[in-house]
Amino acid sequence: MNDNDEATLHDALETVIDARKFLKNSYIASFGLRSEAAKLGILESHQSALEMFTERLSQLTETNLQRCFLEKGEQGVTSHFRGLSFYRVSVENYMGRFLAATL
């Protein structure tokens, strides 16, 4: 694992923490919008996607890299870090979309 991989893993872990806090607060926002059905529907759609991407990112951060290397080799580890980057960006994008939908 090189420095770039360490930074990717660190960023992914921070994003998981931020997304879980964001989701926690989004449930409160959803409750406040229960009288606005159209806005609530959009919000719940973004919330659902964000939950899915956050859970996948969380699972990827928990991967045993040594086992991944033994089973899939260097290519598997490289693919793993590409997946981490993709899901981190996806989570951040959905947090932005969620905010845009509520403002």
Order of alpha helices (4+ residues) and beta strands (2+ residues): alpha-alpha-alpha
